[in-house]
Amino acid sequence: MERTGSPRLNPLFRMQWEQAQQSWVLLYPEGMVKLNQSAAEILRRCDGERDVAAIVADLEQAFATGGLAGDVNAFLEIAGAQRWVVWK
């Protein structure tokens, strides 16, 4: 299901580069989520200003590829269910 609006990181989470993990992580009061590269690239663009189409376009340009809309939408559904993102 494709969402409309602009996703942003939930204020309950903080995303940062974790040198010890050699990856981006989401920190929250109860723990930490280690992100894979794809998840981190999507979440780094969830600023509440860009809609999903703009996020997809930016990723496709940054990685010189196409057809990412389905994967980005699927990830954002999971991220929303996990409360990592909220929608503006």
N, CA, C and O atoms as a Tinker XYZ file with bonds, in Angstrom:
   352  protein
     1  N      0.837000   -1.181000    0.000000    73     2
     2  CA     0.000000    0.000000    0.000000    64     1     3
     3  C      0.879000    1.241000    0.000000    63     2     4     5
     4  O      1.745000    1.389000    0.862000    81     3
     5  N      0.666000    2.118000   -0.946000    73     3     6
     6  CA     1.468000    3.326000   -1.053000    64     5     7
     7  C      0.882000    4.421000   -0.175000    63     6     8     9
     8  O     -0.311000    4.715000   -0.255000    81     7
     9  N      1.711000    5.017000    0.655000    73     7    10
    10  CA     1.274000    6.088000    1.556000    64     9    11
    11  C      1.483000    7.427000    0.887000    63    10    12    13
    12  O      2.357000    7.590000    0.036000    81    11
    13  N      0.670000    8.377000    1.287000    73    11    14
    14  CA     0.860000    9.741000    0.813000    64    13    15
    15  C      1.386000   10.567000    1.972000    63    14    16    17
    16  O      1.261000   10.177000    3.133000    81    15
    17  N      1.960000   11.681000    1.659000    73    15    18
    18  CA     2.530000   12.541000    2.684000    64    17    19
    19  C      4.029000   12.387000    2.736000    63    18    20    21
    20  O      4.644000   11.759000    1.874000    81    19
    21  N      4.603000   12.976000    3.766000    73    19    22
    22  CA     6.056000   13.009000    3.907000    64    21    23
    23  C      6.470000   12.316000    5.199000    63    22    24    25
    24  O      6.140000   12.788000    6.287000    81    23
    25  N      7.184000   11.210000    5.091000    73    23    26
    26  CA     7.618000   10.524000    6.306000    64    25    27
    27  C      8.789000   11.257000    6.957000    63    26    28    29
    28  O      9.608000   11.885000    6.286000    81    27
    29  N      8.839000   11.158000    8.277000    73    27    30
    30  CA     9.985000   11.674000    9.013000    64    29    31
    31  C     10.285000   10.719000   10.149000    63    30    32    33
    32  O      9.415000    9.969000   10.593000    81    31
    33  N     11.506000   10.750000   10.610000    73    31    34
    34  CA    11.906000    9.890000   11.709000    64    33    35
    35  C     11.092000   10.247000   12.948000    63    34    36    37
    36  O     10.946000   11.420000   13.289000    81    35
    37  N     10.577000    9.245000   13.603000    73    35    38
    38  CA     9.822000    9.431000   14.838000    64    37    39
    39  C     10.746000   10.083000   15.869000    63    38    40    41
    40  O     11.874000    9.625000   16.049000    81    39
    41  N     10.295000   11.142000   16.550000    73    39    42
    42  CA    11.154000   11.814000   17.534000    64    41    43
    43  C     11.601000   10.909000   18.688000    63    42    44    45
    44  O     12.533000   11.259000   19.413000    81    43
    45  N     10.954000    9.759000   18.870000    73    43    46
    46  CA    11.369000    8.825000   19.915000    64    45    47
    47  C     12.648000    8.076000   19.544000    63    46    48    49
    48  O     13.253000    7.412000   20.386000    81    47
    49  N     13.054000    8.188000   18.277000    73    47    50
    50  CA    14.241000    7.497000   17.788000    64    49    51
    51  C     15.296000    8.512000   17.366000    63    50    52    53
    52  O     14.973000    9.622000   16.945000    81    51
    53  N     16.553000    8.121000   17.484000    73    51    54
    54  CA    17.653000    8.945000   17.000000    64    53    55
    55  C     18.516000    8.058000   16.113000    63    54    56    57
    56  O     18.907000    6.957000   16.502000    81    55
    57  N     18.802000    8.553000   14.923000    73    55    58
    58  CA    19.620000    7.794000   13.980000    64    57    59
    59  C     21.038000    8.342000   14.024000    63    58    60    61
    60  O     21.249000    9.553000   13.964000    81    59
    61  N     22.005000    7.444000   14.128000    73    59    62
    62  CA    23.400000    7.885000   14.133000    64    61    63
    63  C     24.304000    6.787000   13.603000    63    62    64    65
    64  O     23.950000    5.608000   13.608000    81    63
    65  N     25.489000    7.202000   13.142000    73    63    66
    66  CA    26.513000    6.258000   12.718000    64    65    67
    67  C     27.162000    5.688000   13.970000    63    66    68    69
    68  O     27.603000    6.439000   14.840000    81    67
    69  N     27.220000    4.393000   14.062000    73    67    70
    70  CA    27.822000    3.719000   15.211000    64    69    71
    71  C     29.124000    3.083000   14.751000    63    70    72    73
    72  O     29.122000    2.065000   14.059000    81    71
    73  N     30.237000    3.697000   15.144000    73    71    74
    74  CA    31.548000    3.234000   14.708000    64    73    75
    75  C     31.791000    1.780000   15.114000    63    74    76    77
    76  O     32.322000    0.997000   14.326000    81    75
    77  N     31.409000    1.421000   16.328000    73    75    78
    78  CA    31.637000    0.047000   16.809000    64    77    79
    79  C     30.880000   -0.972000   15.967000    63    78    80    81
    80  O     31.361000   -2.089000   15.774000    81    79
    81  N     29.703000   -0.604000   15.464000    73    79    82
    82  CA    28.891000   -1.495000   14.642000    64    81    83
    83  C     29.234000   -1.379000   13.154000    63    82    84    85
    84  O     28.864000   -2.240000   12.355000    81    83
    85  N     29.949000   -0.298000   12.789000    73    83    86
    86  CA    30.246000    0.009000   11.387000    64    85    87
    87  C     28.963000    0.088000   10.573000    63    86    88    89
    88  O     28.892000   -0.402000    9.446000    81    87
    89  N     27.936000    0.726000   11.176000    73    87    90
    90  CA    26.655000    0.868000   10.488000    64    89    91
    91  C     25.848000    1.973000   11.149000    63    90    92    93
    92  O     26.167000    2.448000   12.240000    81    91
    93  N     24.783000    2.368000   10.442000    73    91    94
    94  CA    23.813000    3.291000   11.008000    64    93    95
    95  C     22.915000    2.506000   11.950000    63    94    96    97
    96  O     22.589000    1.345000   11.702000    81    95
    97  N     22.521000    3.163000   13.035000    73    95    98
    98  CA    21.624000    2.540000   14.008000    64    97    99
    99  C     20.519000    3.518000   14.380000    63    98   100   101
   100  O     20.668000    4.733000   14.252000    81    99
   101  N     19.419000    2.964000   14.840000    73    99   102
   102  CA    18.347000    3.746000   15.442000    64   101   103
   103  C     18.425000    3.503000   16.944000    63   102   104   105
   104  O     18.355000    2.364000   17.404000    81   103
   105  N     18.568000    4.572000   17.693000    73   103   106
   106  CA    18.603000    4.467000   19.144000    64   105   107
   107  C     17.264000    4.884000   19.714000    63   106   108   109
   108  O     16.640000    5.824000   19.223000    81   107
   109  N     16.825000    4.192000   20.741000    73   107   110
   110  CA    15.594000    4.530000   21.439000    64   109   111
   111  C     15.774000    4.104000   22.890000    63   110   112   113
   112  O     16.697000    3.348000   23.194000    81   111
   113  N     14.904000    4.579000   23.805000    73   111   114
   114  CA    15.143000    4.320000   25.233000    64   113   115
   115  C     15.344000    2.847000   25.595000    63   114   116   117
   116  O     16.110000    2.542000   26.508000    81   115
   117  N     14.678000    1.941000   24.905000    73   115   118
   118  CA    14.769000    0.526000   25.252000    64   117   119
   119  C     15.896000   -0.211000   24.535000    63   118   120   121
   120  O     16.153000   -1.376000   24.838000    81   119
   121  N     16.571000    0.441000   23.592000    73   119   122
   122  CA    17.616000   -0.283000   22.889000    64   121   123
   123  C     18.091000    0.359000   21.614000    63   122   124   125
   124  O     18.113000    1.581000   21.472000    81   123
   125  N     18.475000   -0.507000   20.678000    73   123   126
   126  CA    19.084000   -0.062000   19.433000    64   125   127
   127  C     18.686000   -1.019000   18.312000    63   126   128   129
   128  O     18.556000   -2.225000   18.523000    81   127
   129  N     18.494000   -0.457000   17.113000    73   127   130
   130  CA    18.226000   -1.249000   15.920000    64   129   131
   131  C     19.371000   -0.990000   14.943000    63   130   132   133
   132  O     19.607000    0.153000   14.551000    81   131
   133  N     20.075000   -2.037000   14.553000    73   131   134
   134  CA    21.138000   -1.914000   13.557000    64   133   135
   135  C     20.487000   -1.952000   12.181000    63   134   136   137
   136  O     19.729000   -2.870000   11.870000    81   135
   137  N     20.787000   -0.949000   11.359000    73   135   138
   138  CA    20.181000   -0.833000   10.030000    64   137   139
   139  C     21.109000   -1.356000    8.947000    63   138   140   141
   140  O     22.327000   -1.191000    9.021000    81   139
   141  N     20.517000   -1.994000    7.935000    73   139   142
   142  CA    21.334000   -2.333000    6.770000    64   141   143
   143  C     21.471000   -1.069000    5.919000    63   142   144   145
   144  O     20.817000   -0.062000    6.189000    81   143
   145  N     22.313000   -1.125000    4.902000    73   143   146
   146  CA    22.599000    0.075000    4.106000    64   145   147
   147  C     21.350000    0.635000    3.440000    63   146   148   149
   148  O     21.152000    1.850000    3.432000    81   147
   149  N     20.509000   -0.220000    2.886000    73   147   150
   150  CA    19.299000    0.244000    2.200000    64   149   151
   151  C     18.363000    0.966000    3.160000    63   150   152   153
   152  O     17.859000    2.044000    2.847000    81   151
   153  N     18.131000    0.374000    4.326000    73   151   154
   154  CA    17.256000    0.995000    5.319000    64   153   155
   155  C     17.800000    2.349000    5.750000    63   154   156   157
   156  O     17.050000    3.318000    5.871000    81   155
   157  N     19.101000    2.412000    5.981000    73   155   158
   158  CA    19.715000    3.673000    6.399000    64   157   159
   159  C     19.576000    4.744000    5.327000    63   158   160   161
   160  O     19.274000    5.897000    5.635000    81   159
   161  N     19.796000    4.372000    4.070000    73   159   162
   162  CA    19.687000    5.355000    2.987000    64   161   163
   163  C     18.266000    5.902000    2.872000    63   162   164   165
   164  O     18.075000    7.092000    2.619000    81   163
   165  N     17.281000    5.046000    3.055000    73   163   166
   166  CA    15.889000    5.514000    3.000000    64   165   167
   167  C     15.597000    6.407000    4.198000    63   166   168   169
   168  O     15.082000    7.512000    4.029000    81   167
   169  N     15.917000    5.949000    5.403000    73   167   170
   170  CA    15.591000    6.712000    6.610000    64   169   171
   171  C     16.328000    8.048000    6.662000    63   170   172   173
   172  O     15.796000    9.021000    7.196000    81   171
   173  N     17.535000    8.111000    6.120000    73   171   174
   174  CA    18.277000    9.378000    6.107000    64   173   175
   175  C     17.546000   10.438000    5.285000    63   174   176   177
   176  O     17.767000   11.634000    5.477000    81   175
   177  N     16.695000   10.013000    4.388000    73   175   178
   178  CA    15.950000   10.945000    3.539000    64   177   179
   179  C     14.552000   11.261000    4.079000    63   178   180   181
   180  O     13.840000   12.088000    3.509000    81   179
   181  N     14.168000   10.622000    5.149000    73   179   182
   182  CA    12.849000   10.850000    5.758000    64   181   183
   183  C     12.935000   12.057000    6.689000    63   182   184   185
   184  O     13.119000   11.918000    7.898000    81   183
   185  N     12.799000   13.237000    6.101000    73   183   186
   186  CA    12.986000   14.485000    6.835000    64   185   187
   187  C     11.685000   15.243000    7.084000    63   186   188   189
   188  O     11.704000   16.335000    7.653000    81   187
   189  N     10.556000   14.674000    6.661000    73   187   190
   190  CA     9.278000   15.350000    6.829000    64   189   191
   191  C      8.996000   16.394000    5.767000    63   190   192   193
   192  O      7.908000   16.967000    5.727000    81   191
   193  N      9.965000   16.641000    4.915000    73   191   194
   194  CA     9.809000   17.616000    3.827000    64   193   195
   195  C      9.573000   16.916000    2.488000    63   194   196   197
   196  O      8.749000   17.354000    1.686000    81   195
   197  N     10.293000   15.840000    2.260000    73   195   198
   198  CA    10.182000   15.097000    0.999000    64   197   199
   199  C      9.076000   14.056000    1.096000    63   198   200   201
   200  O      8.943000   13.362000    2.104000    81   199
   201  N      8.281000   13.959000    0.026000    73   199   202
   202  CA     7.305000   12.874000   -0.028000    64   201   203
   203  C      8.002000   11.628000   -0.556000    63   202   204   205
   204  O      9.180000   11.667000   -0.909000    81   203
   205  N      7.276000   10.539000   -0.608000    73   203   206
   206  CA     7.875000    9.265000   -1.015000    64   205   207
   207  C      8.434000    9.341000   -2.433000    63   206   208   209
   208  O      9.512000    8.811000   -2.702000    81   207
   209  N      7.714000    9.993000   -3.337000    73   207   210
   210  CA     8.195000   10.111000   -4.726000    64   209   211
   211  C      9.538000   10.840000   -4.771000    63   210   212   213
   212  O     10.416000   10.464000   -5.548000    81   211
   213  N      9.708000   11.872000   -3.955000    73   211   214
   214  CA    10.975000   12.614000   -3.925000    64   213   215
   215  C     12.090000   11.760000   -3.322000    63   214   216   217
   216  O     13.235000   11.828000   -3.767000    81   215
   217  N     11.760000   10.970000   -2.323000    73   215   218
   218  CA    12.755000   10.074000   -1.716000    64   217   219
   219  C     13.208000    9.043000   -2.743000    63   218   220   221
   220  O     14.403000    8.788000   -2.890000    81   219
   221  N     12.250000    8.453000   -3.450000    73   219   222
   222  CA    12.573000    7.466000   -4.488000    64   221   223
   223  C     13.442000    8.099000   -5.565000    63   222   224   225
   224  O     14.449000    7.517000   -5.968000    81   223
   225  N     13.068000    9.280000   -6.035000    73   223   226
   226  CA    13.834000    9.955000   -7.088000    64   225   227
   227  C     15.260000   10.231000   -6.621000    63   226   228   229
   228  O     16.208000   10.038000   -7.381000    81   227
   229  N     15.416000   10.676000   -5.390000    73   227   230
   230  CA    16.749000   10.965000   -4.861000    64   229   231
   231  C     17.587000    9.695000   -4.773000    63   230   232   233
   232  O     18.764000    9.706000   -5.133000    81   231
   233  N     16.996000    8.607000   -4.300000    73   231   234
   234  CA    17.721000    7.339000   -4.224000    64   233   235
   235  C     18.103000    6.831000   -5.606000    63   234   236   237
   236  O     19.225000    6.369000   -5.814000    81   235
   237  N     17.173000    6.914000   -6.546000    73   235   238
   238  CA    17.468000    6.438000   -7.905000    64   237   239
   239  C     18.583000    7.256000   -8.541000    63   238   240   241
   240  O     19.407000    6.710000   -9.274000    81   239
   241  N     18.620000    8.553000   -8.272000    73   239   242
   242  CA    19.694000    9.388000   -8.800000    64   241   243
   243  C     21.012000    9.070000   -8.093000    63   242   244   245
   244  O     22.047000    8.927000   -8.744000    81   243
   245  N     20.975000    8.960000   -6.775000    73   243   246
   246  CA    22.197000    8.717000   -6.006000    64   245   247
   247  C     22.854000    7.385000   -6.366000    63   246   248   249
   248  O     24.079000    7.272000   -6.349000    81   247
   249  N     22.046000    6.381000   -6.690000    73   247   250
   250  CA    22.587000    5.061000   -6.972000    64   249   251
   251  C     22.490000    4.661000   -8.435000    63   250   252   253
   252  O     22.700000    3.500000   -8.787000    81   251
   253  N     22.169000    5.640000   -9.294000    73   251   254
   254  CA    22.115000    5.428000  -10.743000    64   253   255
   255  C     21.340000    4.164000  -11.108000    63   254   256   257
   256  O     21.835000    3.305000  -11.838000    81   255
   257  N     20.127000    4.068000  -10.593000    73   255   258
   258  CA    19.275000    2.919000  -10.867000    64   257   259
   259  C     17.825000    3.379000  -10.937000    63   258   260   261
   260  O     17.519000    4.537000  -10.654000    81   259
   261  N     16.953000    2.482000  -11.308000    73   259   262
   262  CA    15.534000    2.803000  -11.381000    64   261   263
   263  C     14.708000    1.697000  -10.746000    63   262   264   265
   264  O     15.238000    0.664000  -10.337000    81   263
   265  N     13.419000    1.927000  -10.670000    73   263   266
   266  CA    12.508000    0.908000  -10.189000    64   265   267
   267  C     12.537000    0.657000   -8.697000    63   266   268   269
   268  O     12.240000   -0.451000   -8.249000    81   267
   269  N     12.890000    1.671000   -7.918000    73   267   270
   270  CA    12.991000    1.475000   -6.474000    64   269   271
   271  C     11.696000    1.753000   -5.712000    63   270   272   273
   272  O     11.623000    1.493000   -4.511000    81   271
   273  N     10.689000    2.269000   -6.382000    73   271   274
   274  CA     9.462000    2.688000   -5.685000    64   273   275
   275  C      8.837000    1.561000   -4.870000    63   274   276   277
   276  O      8.443000    1.781000   -3.724000    81   275
   277  N      8.739000    0.379000   -5.427000    73   275   278
   278  CA     8.130000   -0.737000   -4.715000    64   277   279
   279  C      8.885000   -1.104000   -3.454000    63   278   280   281
   280  O      8.281000   -1.327000   -2.404000    81   279
   281  N     10.210000   -1.167000   -3.554000    73   279   282
   282  CA    11.031000   -1.512000   -2.395000    64   281   283
   283  C     10.972000   -0.428000   -1.325000    63   282   284   285
   284  O     10.887000   -0.732000   -0.135000    81   283
   285  N     11.016000    0.838000   -1.745000    73   283   286
   286  CA    10.957000    1.945000   -0.787000    64   285   287
   287  C      9.611000    1.947000   -0.075000    63   286   288   289
   288  O      9.557000    2.090000    1.147000    81   287
   289  N      8.531000    1.790000   -0.824000    73   287   290
   290  CA     7.201000    1.752000   -0.210000    64   289   291
   291  C      7.063000    0.577000    0.754000    63   290   292   293
   292  O      6.490000    0.727000    1.833000    81   291
   293  N      7.582000   -0.584000    0.375000    73   291   294
   294  CA     7.510000   -1.756000    1.248000    64   293   295
   295  C      8.284000   -1.507000    2.537000    63   294   296   297
   296  O      7.808000   -1.842000    3.622000    81   295
   297  N      9.471000   -0.922000    2.425000    73   295   298
   298  CA    10.250000   -0.627000    3.627000    64   297   299
   299  C      9.540000    0.389000    4.507000    63   298   300   301
   300  O      9.508000    0.231000    5.727000    81   299
   301  N      8.968000    1.434000    3.905000    73   299   302
   302  CA     8.300000    2.459000    4.702000    64   301   303
   303  C      7.065000    1.911000    5.418000    63   302   304   305
   304  O      6.708000    2.394000    6.492000    81   303
   305  N      6.417000    0.914000    4.833000    73   303   306
   306  CA     5.306000    0.257000    5.527000    64   305   307
   307  C      5.816000   -0.442000    6.792000    63   306   308   309
   308  O      5.204000   -0.347000    7.856000    81   307
   309  N      6.928000   -1.136000    6.658000    73   307   310
   310  CA     7.530000   -1.817000    7.814000    64   309   311
   311  C      7.997000   -0.791000    8.841000    63   310   312   313
   312  O      7.751000   -0.948000   10.037000    81   311
   313  N      8.673000    0.262000    8.371000    73   311   314
   314  CA     9.166000    1.308000    9.275000    64   313   315
   315  C      8.016000    1.982000   10.014000    63   314   316   317
   316  O      8.147000    2.323000   11.190000    81   315
   317  N      6.896000    2.176000    9.333000    73   315   318
   318  CA     5.724000    2.750000    9.980000    64   317   319
   319  C      5.148000    1.815000   11.022000    63   318   320   321
   320  O      4.768000    2.253000   12.108000    81   319
   321  N      5.079000    0.538000   10.705000    73   319   322
   322  CA     4.553000   -0.449000   11.652000    64   321   323
   323  C      5.450000   -0.554000   12.893000    63   322   324   325
   324  O      4.970000   -0.808000   13.998000    81   323
   325  N      6.748000   -0.357000   12.696000    73   323   326
   326  CA     7.697000   -0.393000   13.812000    64   325   327
   327  C      7.759000    0.950000   14.557000    63   326   328   329
   328  O      8.439000    1.076000   15.575000    81   327
   329  N      7.045000    1.938000   14.034000    73   327   330
   330  CA     7.004000    3.294000   14.581000    64   329   331
   331  C      8.323000    4.036000   14.415000    63   330   332   333
   332  O      8.592000    4.989000   15.147000    81   331
   333  N      9.160000    3.608000   13.451000    73   331   334
   334  CA    10.403000    4.315000   13.186000    64   333   335
   335  C     10.133000    5.630000   12.480000    63   334   336   337
   336  O     10.872000    6.598000   12.663000    81   335
   337  N      9.066000    5.673000   11.664000    73   335   338
   338  CA     8.694000    6.898000   10.960000    64   337   339
   339  C      7.261000    7.271000   11.308000    63   338   340   341
   340  O      6.434000    6.425000   11.649000    81   339
   341  N      7.003000    8.550000   11.212000    73   339   342
   342  CA     5.644000    9.083000   11.329000    64   341   343
   343  C      5.393000    9.877000   10.061000    63   342   344   345
   344  O      6.327000   10.299000    9.380000    81   343
   345  N      4.123000   10.074000    9.754000    73   343   346
   346  CA     3.747000   10.721000    8.486000    64   345   347
   347  C      3.198000   12.103000    8.733000    63   346   348   349
   348  O      2.378000   12.316000    9.626000    81   347
   349  N      3.657000   13.034000    7.936000    73   347   350
   350  CA     3.250000   14.430000    8.016000    64   349   351
   351  C      2.120000   14.690000    7.069000    63   350   352
   352  O      1.630000   15.817000    6.987000    81   351
